[in-house]
Amino acid sequence: MVCARTARGACGAILTCPDRVSRYGDEACVCHGQPAETLEPARKRNPFFTIFFENFAPTGGHASRNVTTTSHAHGMAAHRSPLECPICLEVQDGQQHQCREGHVFCASCDTNLRAPRRCPECRMSLGPLSEAIRSRSHEERITALPAACTHCGMATTRGQLAAHEHDCPQRPRACAALEAGCAWSGLLADKAAHESTCPFAVCQLMLTPLQAQLAAQGAENERLRSRVTELEAGEASEERRVRQRVGAAPHDAPPSDAEILEMDVEAAAAVLRAHVSVSRVAAAACKRLANQNERLVAEAGAIEAVVAALQAHPQAAGVQEQGCWALGNVCSGDDAAGRARGRRAADAGAIEVAVAAMHAHPQVIGVQEFGCLVLSEVCCGNTRQQRAADAGAFEAVVAAMQASPRVAEVQDRGCWALFRLCCGDGDAALARNQRAVDAGAIEVVVAAMQALPQDSGVQQHGRIIVINMCAESDAHRQRVADAGAIEAIVAALQAADPDECDEVQQDCCQALANVCSGTCAAGLARKQRAADAGAIEAIVAAMQARPRAENVQEHGCSALADICHGRGAAARARRQRARIARVPQAATAAMQAHPDNGDVQEQGRRLLVRLARGE
């Protein structure tokens, strides 16, 4: 394109848009929005226009020059590729922009447009560059154009050419240690083999991490130097600032135990962090935190501080006892916040330090009790349960219960910890149950139930463990029976207060149903053992005392059906005993009271059939 005024233009320059002369006149360069006389002649930038100017520019008057130039310009535009940019007349890679009328031009030329920014085709206003419209269809057509690698000549497309050439094995490369002094150059395919033996490259590989570390240390030194400068400037100033902080600093003298016990949560946590190496301070601070609100303790960062204190003083029994107490209290709660605190404690290492404390201080009752408390509150979820098992939690809990058979707190916490460690589904839970059995968990739990019949916590947690242990394995059922669990459960059922909640009757009936299941000789012996202990009469009494409790009726019918099952004289005697105890009437009453409960109906029919058919 030339200026509309003459063939050579008012400035003697040929502009870069060959087909828009008569439309635009003298107003500006279409490409850059500049007056024509400010642009360099196109012949210096594009040989095509040099030829055009020398061969086709007319020498006549003003009007004829204008018409001829326009005609030739349109002719050349007709031969332009549809993918060419109308500004630079090249098919450019990368982003392509367009106006709202669909005229496309490359992003690099769009970047050079100056205000007022207009489309080079239709002169429509383009708006700011940040709001440019991309022509993705144009970009896809360009990337699909054929191309060839300049190194190996492989045919590819323009969109894939750059990636191929970057990894082309025929691409010339220099050694990675070029700046270090290696003058080797060769193909990419040979580069790895060279660098494996190049002394410059080997040394550079060894120095790279050291240089990164040195740079990091330099940055840290610079930061500290700046901080020192700021502090010195503040001290020299006439208006000195007062530094404010909460709690103790490491250079302060440790406070007394009495002072620590009077502190609030935040101050006690700060003292624990500042003087964690002092066992006296650690024990007093943990004791203070153990009696505080769980949320406040967690927000003060005390969980991590307590774990650090336990790790710092493994042989200090006072620190271990108070630290486990504090951890157990702060992690208590079955709500979302309590579970979150438990996860946080586990992440800090609470499981491992609690087990280590129990192993290190087997004769300290407080350590054993609060160690079991930590395990029962933190070990929720398969991952944490497995971590505890791997740390030796089963063995530690069983040892604690064996060492203190008459201490209700240890027995209660121990039973609850064993239950939390064993609960779950799948192969992992079965493996943990087996590990608990191998450690002697069944025997210590049953012994606790027998030794502490009036302790509701021990009885409740013991019944739950028996139910879970006997759910799958007949070997576990026999081991439970051999430990005396049948008699302990029947005694608990007989001692249950009929005016209290039905949880005791439900658990006892379910435990008896699990223990007495099985048709082998050992299973039949367990059924007879339960009958001899008075299980039939106790179950009927529980069902009569709780007629509206669906779970009591369901598990009662299930337990009675298992006890009355079998052949031979002993089985017939058990069924006769059941009839005397009015078992048929109890089963019928249960089914009539709960007609919509499918489980009650199923177990009731099962019991009545076995009583009628004798099998």
C-alpha positions in Angstrom: 0.0 0.0 0.0 1.1 3.6 -0.6 -0.1 6.8 0.6 -3.3 7.9 -1.2 -1.8 11.2 -2.2 0.9 10.0 -4.6 2.2 6.6 -5.8 5.2 7.1 -3.5 3.2 8.7 -0.8 3.5 12.1 0.8 6.5 10.9 2.7 8.0 8.7 0.0 7.2 5.6 2.1 5.3 2.5 1.1 3.1 1.2 3.9 2.6 -2.5 4.7 -1.1 -3.0 3.8 -1.4 -3.3 0.0 -5.1 -3.3 -0.4 -6.6 -0.4 1.6 -5.2 2.8 0.0 -8.3 4.6 -1.2 -10.2 3.7 1.9 -7.9 5.2 4.5 -6.3 8.2 2.7 -3.6 10.1 4.5 -4.9 9.7 8.0 -2.4 7.3 9.4 -0.4 4.1 9.0 -2.9 1.3 9.2 -0.5 -1.0 11.0 0.8 1.3 13.7 -1.5 4.3 13.8 1.3 6.6 12.9 1.5 9.3 10.2 2.9 8.0 7.0 5.9 10.2 7.0 7.1 8.7 10.3 7.5 5.1 8.9 10.6 3.8 7.2 10.2 2.9 3.5 8.8 -0.6 3.1 11.5 -1.5 0.6 13.9 -1.8 3.5 11.6 -4.2 5.3 10.0 -6.2 2.5 11.6 -7.0 -0.9 8.1 -7.7 -2.3 7.1 -4.1 -2.0 10.4 -2.9 -3.4 9.7 -4.9 -6.6 6.1 -3.6 -6.6 7.3 0.0 -6.3 9.9 -0.1 -9.0 7.7 -2.0 -11.5 4.2 -0.8 -10.9 4.2 2.7 -9.3 3.0 5.2 -12.0 4.6 8.5 -12.8 1.5 10.4 -14.0 -0.8 12.9 -12.3 -2.2 12.6 -8.8 -5.4 10.9 -9.7 -3.9 8.3 -12.1 -1.2 7.4 -9.6 -3.8 6.8 -7.0 -6.0 4.5 -9.1 -3.1 2.5 -10.5 -1.7 1.9 -7.1 -5.0 0.8 -5.7 -5.5 -1.7 -8.5 -2.2 -3.3 -8.1 -2.6 -3.4 -4.3 -5.9 -5.3 -4.6 -4.3 -7.7 -7.1 -1.6 -8.6 -4.7 -4.1 -9.0 -1.8 -6.0 -11.5 -3.9 -2.9 -13.8 -3.9 -2.3 -13.5 -0.2 -2.7 -16.7 1.9 -5.8 -16.7 4.1 -3.6 -17.5 7.0 -1.2 -14.6 6.5 -1.4 -11.7 8.8 -2.6 -8.6 6.8 0.0 -6.4 8.6 3.3 -8.3 8.4 2.1 -10.6 5.5 3.5 -13.7 7.3 2.0 -16.8 8.7 3.0 -16.3 12.4 3.0 -19.0 15.1 1.4 -18.4 18.4 -1.8 -16.4 19.3 -3.9 -14.9 16.6 -6.2 -12.0 17.4 -9.4 -10.9 15.6 -11.8 -8.0 15.6 -15.5 -8.4 16.2 -16.0 -8.7 12.4 -13.7 -11.8 12.3 -10.6 -10.2 10.6 -7.5 -12.0 11.9 -4.0 -10.7 12.5 -1.1 -12.0 14.6 -0.7 -11.1 18.2 2.8 -9.7 17.7 1.5 -7.1 15.2 -1.5 -6.4 17.5 1.0 -5.6 20.3 2.6 -3.0 18.2 -0.6 -1.1 17.3 -0.8 2.3 18.8 -3.8 4.4 19.8 -6.3 4.6 18.4 -6.1 0.9 18.0 -8.1 -0.2 14.9 -8.5 -3.3 12.8 -6.2 -3.2 9.8 -9.0 -4.6 7.6 -12.1 -2.8 8.6 -10.8 0.0 10.8 -13.1 -1.1 13.6 -12.0 0.0 17.1 -10.2 -2.9 18.8 -10.2 -1.7 22.4 -7.4 -2.4 24.9 -4.9 -5.1 24.2 -5.8 -6.9 27.5 -9.3 -7.5 26.0 -8.1 -8.9 22.7 -10.2 -11.6 21.1 -8.3 -14.8 20.2 -9.1 -16.6 17.0 -8.6 -20.2 18.1 -9.7 -21.7 14.8 -7.1 -19.7 13.0 -4.5 -20.9 15.5 -5.5 -24.5 15.0 -5.2 -24.2 11.3 -1.7 -22.7 11.6 -0.5 -25.4 14.0 -1.8 -28.0 11.5 0.4 -26.7 8.7 3.2 -29.1 7.6 6.7 -28.4 8.7 10.0 -30.2 8.8 12.7 -30.4 11.5 15.7 -28.2 10.6 18.0 -30.8 12.2 16.8 -34.2 11.1 14.3 -33.3 8.4 11.5 -35.2 9.9 8.1 -34.2 8.7 5.8 -32.8 11.3 3.4 -29.9 11.9 4.1 -26.4 13.0 2.4 -27.0 16.3 4.7 -29.9 17.1 7.8 -28.6 15.6 9.2 -26.7 18.6 8.7 -29.7 20.9 10.3 -32.0 18.4 13.3 -29.8 17.8 13.9 -29.3 21.5 14.4 -33.1 21.9 15.6 -33.9 18.4 18.6 -36.3 18.7 20.3 -34.6 15.8 20.1 -31.2 17.4 23.5 -29.7 18.1 24.2 -29.2 21.8 26.9 -27.9 24.0 28.0 -29.6 27.2 26.1 -28.6 30.3 29.4 -27.4 31.8 30.1 -25.0 28.9 30.4 -22.0 31.3 32.8 -24.1 33.5 35.2 -24.5 30.6 34.2 -27.6 28.6 34.4 -26.9 24.8 32.6 -30.1 23.7 29.7 -29.8 21.2 27.8 -32.5 19.5 24.4 -34.1 19.0 21.8 -34.4 21.7 22.0 -38.2 21.4 25.6 -38.1 22.5 25.3 -35.5 25.2 24.4 -37.8 28.1 27.3 -40.1 27.3 29.7 -37.2 27.2 28.5 -35.6 30.4 28.8 -38.9 32.3 32.6 -38.8 31.8 33.2 -35.0 31.5 35.1 -33.8 34.6 33.6 -30.4 34.2 30.0 -31.7 34.1 30.7 -34.1 37.0 32.1 -31.4 39.2 29.3 -29.1 38.3 26.7 -31.7 39.2 28.3 -32.1 42.6 28.6 -28.3 43.2 24.9 -27.5 42.2 23.3 -28.5 45.6 26.1 -26.9 47.5 25.7 -23.7 45.6 21.9 -23.7 46.2 22.6 -24.2 49.9 25.1 -21.4 49.9 22.7 -19.1 48.2 20.0 -19.9 50.8 22.4 -19.3 53.6 23.4 -16.1 52.1 19.8 -14.9 51.8 19.2 -15.9 55.4 22.4 -14.1 56.5 21.2 -11.0 54.6 17.8 -11.2 56.3 19.4 -11.5 59.7 21.8 -8.7 59.0 19.0 -6.4 58.0 17.1 -7.4 61.2 20.2 -6.6 63.3 20.4 -3.2 61.6 16.8 -2.5 62.3 17.2 -3.4 66.0 20.3 -1.4 66.4 18.6 1.6 64.8 15.6 1.2 67.2 17.9 1.0 70.2 19.7 4.2 69.2 16.5 6.1 68.6 15.3 8.5 71.2 11.8 7.0 71.1 12.5 3.4 71.9 9.8 0.9 71.2 8.7 -1.5 73.9 8.7 -5.1 72.9 5.5 -6.9 73.8 5.2 -10.7 74.1 3.0 -13.2 75.8 4.6 -15.7 78.2 8.3 -16.5 78.8 11.2 -16.2 76.5 14.1 -18.8 76.4 16.5 -16.4 78.1 14.2 -15.7 81.0 14.6 -17.6 84.3 12.2 -20.6 84.6 9.1 -19.7 86.8 8.3 -21.7 89.9 5.7 -24.4 90.0 3.3 -22.3 91.9 3.6 -19.5 89.3 2.9 -21.9 86.5 -0.2 -23.4 88.2 -1.6 -19.8 88.4 -1.0 -19.1 84.7 -3.7 -19.0 82.0 -3.6 -21.4 79.1 -1.7 -19.2 76.7 1.0 -18.3 79.3 1.4 -21.9 80.4 1.8 -23.1 76.8 4.4 -20.3 76.2 6.3 -21.4 79.3 6.3 -25.0 78.2 7.7 -24.0 74.7 10.3 -21.7 76.2 11.6 -24.1 78.9 10.8 -27.5 77.4 14.3 -28.7 78.4 13.5 -28.2 82.1 11.7 -31.3 83.3 10.2 -29.6 86.4 8.7 -26.8 84.3 7.5 -29.3 81.7 5.7 -31.4 84.4 4.1 -28.3 86.0 3.0 -26.8 82.7 1.5 -30.1 81.5 -0.4 -30.4 84.7 -1.8 -26.9 84.4 -2.9 -27.5 80.8 -4.6 -30.8 81.7 -7.3 -29.0 83.6 -8.2 -26.4 81.0 -10.7 -26.1 78.2 -9.8 -28.3 75.3 -10.4 -25.7 72.6 -8.3 -23.1 74.4 -5.5 -25.5 74.9 -5.4 -26.5 71.2 -5.6 -22.9 70.1 -2.6 -22.0 72.3 -0.5 -24.6 70.4 -0.2 -26.7 73.5 -0.7 -30.1 71.7 2.7 -29.8 69.9 4.3 -28.4 73.0 3.2 -31.3 75.2 4.3 -33.8 72.7 7.7 -32.1 72.5 8.0 -32.2 76.3 7.2 -36.0 76.3 9.9 -36.5 73.7 12.4 -34.4 75.6 12.0 -36.3 78.9 11.3 -40.0 78.2 12.6 -41.1 81.6 10.9 -38.4 83.7 7.8 -40.2 85.1 6.2 -36.9 86.2 6.5 -35.4 82.8 5.2 -38.5 81.1 2.2 -38.8 83.5 1.2 -35.1 83.3 1.9 -34.9 79.6 -0.3 -38.0 78.8 -3.0 -36.6 81.0 -2.9 -33.3 79.1 -3.0 -35.0 75.7 -5.9 -37.3 76.7 -8.0 -34.4 77.9 -7.3 -32.0 75.0 -8.1 -34.8 72.4 -11.4 -35.9 74.1 -14.7 -35.4 72.4 -16.6 -37.2 69.7 -17.6 -34.1 67.8 -15.8 -32.7 64.7 -13.6 -30.4 66.8 -12.6 -33.3 69.1 -11.7 -35.5 66.1 -9.7 -32.7 64.6 -7.7 -32.3 67.8 -7.1 -36.0 67.8 -5.7 -35.9 64.2 -3.5 -33.0 65.1 -2.1 -34.8 68.1 -1.5 -37.9 66.0 0.3 -35.9 63.4 2.5 -34.4 66.2 3.5 -37.9 67.3 1.2 -38.4 70.3 0.6 -42.1 69.6 4.2 -43.0 69.6 5.1 -41.0 72.8 2.2 -42.4 74.7 3.2 -46.0 73.9 6.8 -45.3 74.7 5.8 -43.8 78.1 3.8 -46.9 79.0 6.7 -49.2 78.1 9.2 -47.0 79.9 7.2 -46.7 83.2 5.2 -49.9 83.7 4.8 -49.5 87.5 3.6 -45.9 87.4 -0.2 -46.1 87.5 -0.7 -42.6 86.3 1.4 -43.1 83.2 -0.5 -46.4 82.4 -3.9 -44.8 83.0 -3.3 -41.7 80.9 -1.4 -43.5 78.3 -4.5 -45.7 77.7 -6.5 -42.5 77.7 -4.4 -41.0 74.9 -4.7 -44.2 72.8 -8.5 -44.3 73.3 -9.0 -40.7 72.2 -6.4 -40.4 69.4 -6.6 -43.8 67.7 -9.7 -43.3 65.6 -9.4 -44.4 62.0 -7.6 -47.3 60.3 -4.3 -45.4 59.7 -3.9 -44.3 63.3 -5.0 -47.6 64.7 -2.3 -49.3 62.6 0.3 -46.8 63.7 -0.6 -47.6 67.3 -0.4 -51.4 66.7 3.0 -51.0 65.0 4.2 -49.0 67.9 3.3 -51.8 70.3 0.1 -50.4 71.8 -1.6 -53.8 72.3 1.2 -55.1 74.3 1.5 -51.9 76.4 -2.2 -51.8 77.2 -2.3 -55.5 78.2 0.8 -55.2 80.3 -0.8 -52.1 82.1 -4.0 -54.1 82.9 -2.0 -57.1 84.1 0.1 -54.9 86.4 -2.9 -53.1 88.0 -5.7 -55.7 88.1 -7.6 -53.9 91.0 -7.2 -50.3 89.7 -10.5 -49.4 88.1 -9.2 -46.5 86.2 -6.5 -48.5 84.5 -8.9 -51.4 83.7 -11.5 -49.0 82.4 -9.1 -47.0 80.2 -7.4 -50.2 79.1 -10.7 -51.8 78.0 -11.7 -48.7 76.1 -8.3 -48.4 74.4 -8.4 -52.0 73.3 -11.9 -51.5 71.8 -10.8 -48.4 69.9 -7.7 -50.2 68.6 -9.6 -53.2 67.4 -12.8 -51.7 65.9 -13.2 -51.4 62.2 -13.9 -53.5 59.1 -11.8 -55.3 56.6 -8.6 -57.4 56.7 -6.6 -54.8 58.7 -9.2 -54.8 61.5 -9.1 -58.6 61.6 -5.3 -58.6 61.8 -5.4 -56.1 64.7 -8.0 -58.3 66.5 -5.7 -61.3 66.1 -2.7 -59.3 67.4 -4.8 -58.2 70.4 -5.7 -61.8 71.1 -2.1 -62.9 70.8 -1.1 -60.2 73.3 -3.6 -61.6 75.9 -6.3 -59.0 75.5 -9.2 -61.5 76.0 -7.9 -62.8 79.3 -7.2 -59.3 80.8 -10.6 -58.0 79.7 -12.5 -60.9 81.2 -10.4 -60.7 84.4 -11.3 -57.0 84.7 -15.0 -57.8 84.3 -14.7 -60.5 87.0 -12.6 -58.3 89.4 -14.7 -55.2 89.1 -18.4 -56.3 88.6 -19.7 -53.0 89.9 -17.7 -50.8 87.6 -20.0 -49.8 84.8 -17.2 -48.6 82.5 -15.2 -51.8 82.8 -18.4 -53.9 82.3 -19.6 -51.9 79.3 -16.2 -51.8 77.5 -15.5 -55.5 78.3 -18.9 -56.6 76.8 -18.2 -54.7 73.6 -14.8 -56.3 73.3 -16.3 -59.7 73.8 -18.9 -59.0 71.2 -16.3 -58.0 68.6 -13.8 -60.7 69.4 -16.5 -63.4 69.0 -18.1 -62.1 65.9 -15.9 -64.0 63.3 -13.6 -66.6 64.8 -14.6 -69.8 66.6 -11.1 -70.0 68.1 -11.7 -66.5 69.7 -15.1 -67.7 71.0 -13.5 -70.6 72.7 -10.7 -68.5 74.2 -13.3 -66.1 75.6 -15.2 -69.0 77.1 -12.1 -70.5 78.6 -11.3 -67.1 80.2 -14.7 -67.2 82.1 -16.5 -64.6 80.0 -19.8 -66.6 79.9 -20.1 -66.6 83.6 -19.1 -62.9 83.9 -21.6 -61.9 81.3 -24.5 -63.9 82.9 -23.6 -62.4 86.2 -23.7 -58.9 84.7 -27.1 -59.7 83.1 -28.5 -60.9 86.4 -27.2 -57.9 88.3 -28.6 -55.4 85.7 -31.1 -52.9 87.2 -34.4 -53.2 85.3 -35.1 -49.6 85.9 -32.0 -48.3 84.2 -31.3 -48.1 80.4 -31.5 -51.3 78.4 -27.9 -51.1 77.1 -26.6 -53.7 79.6 -29.3 -56.2 78.7 -28.8 -55.6 75.0 -25.0 -56.0 75.2 -25.1 -59.1 77.4 -27.6 -60.9 75.1 -25.6 -60.1 72.0 -22.4 -61.2 73.7 -24.0 -64.5 74.8 -25.4 -65.0 71.2 -21.9 -64.6 69.8 -20.1 -66.8 72.3 -22.6 -69.6 72.1 -22.8 -69.8 68.3 -21.2 -72.8 66.6 -22.2 -76.5 66.1 -18.9 -78.2 66.7 -18.2 -80.0 70.0 -16.6 -76.9 71.5 -19.6 -74.8 70.5 -22.1 -77.3 72.1 -20.0 -77.2 75.2 -20.2 -73.5 75.3 -24.0 -73.7 75.0 -24.2 -76.1 77.9 -21.9 -73.9 79.9 -24.1 -70.9 79.4 -27.2 -72.9 80.4 -25.4 -74.1 83.6 -24.5 -70.5 84.4 -28.2 -69.5 84.3 -28.2 -67.8 80.9 -31.6 -69.0 79.9 -33.4 -67.6 82.9 -31.4 -64.4 82.9 -32.2 -63.7 79.2 -35.9 -64.4 79.7 -35.9 -62.0 82.7 -34.2 -59.3 80.6 -36.8 -59.7 77.8 -39.7 -59.6 80.3 -38.2 -56.5 82.0 -37.7 -54.7 78.6 -40.6 -55.6 76.4 -40.5 -52.4 74.4 -36.7 -52.6 73.7 -36.4 -54.0 70.2 -32.6 -54.8 70.5 -33.1 -56.6 73.8 -35.9 -58.8 72.2 -33.9 -59.4 69.0 -30.6 -60.4 70.7 -32.4 -62.3 73.5 -34.2 -64.5 71.0 -31.0 -65.0 69.1 -29.0 -66.0 72.2 -31.7 -68.4 73.3 -31.9 -70.0 69.9 -28.2 -70.6 69.9 -28.2 -72.0 73.5 -31.2 -74.4 72.7 -29.6 -75.6 69.5 -28.1 -79.1 69.2 -28.9 -82.8 69.4 -28.7 -85.4 72.2 -29.7 -85.5 75.8 -28.0 -82.4 76.8 -29.6 -80.3 74.1 -33.0 -81.8 74.9 -32.5 -80.9 78.6 -31.6 -77.3 77.6 -34.8 -77.0 75.5 -36.9 -78.4 78.4 -35.3 -75.9 80.7 -36.2 -73.2 78.3 -39.8 -74.3 78.2 -39.9 -74.3 82.0 -38.5 -70.8 82.0 -41.4 -69.7 79.6 -39.1 -69.1 76.6 -41.9 -69.8 74.1 -44.1 -67.2 75.8 -41.3 -64.7 75.8 -40.6 -65.2 72.1 -44.3 -64.9 71.2 -44.6 -61.7 73.3 -41.6 -60.2 71.5 -43.0 -60.9 68.1 -46.4 -59.6 69.0 -44.9 -56.4 70.5 -42.7 -55.7 67.5 -44.7 -56.8 64.4 -42.9 -54.4 62.1 -39.3 -55.3 63.2 -38.0 -57.9 60.7 -35.1 -58.9 62.9 -37.2 -59.6 65.9 -39.6 -61.6 63.8 -36.8 -63.6 62.2 -35.1 -64.4 65.5 -38.4 -65.2 67.2 -39.4 -67.7 64.6 -36.0 -69.2 64.6 -36.2 -69.7 68.4 -39.7 -71.2 68.3 -38.8 -73.6 65.5 -35.8 -74.9 67.4 -37.9 -75.4 70.5 -40.6 -77.3 68.5 -38.4 -79.4 66.3 -35.6 -80.0 68.7 -32.7 -79.1 66.4 
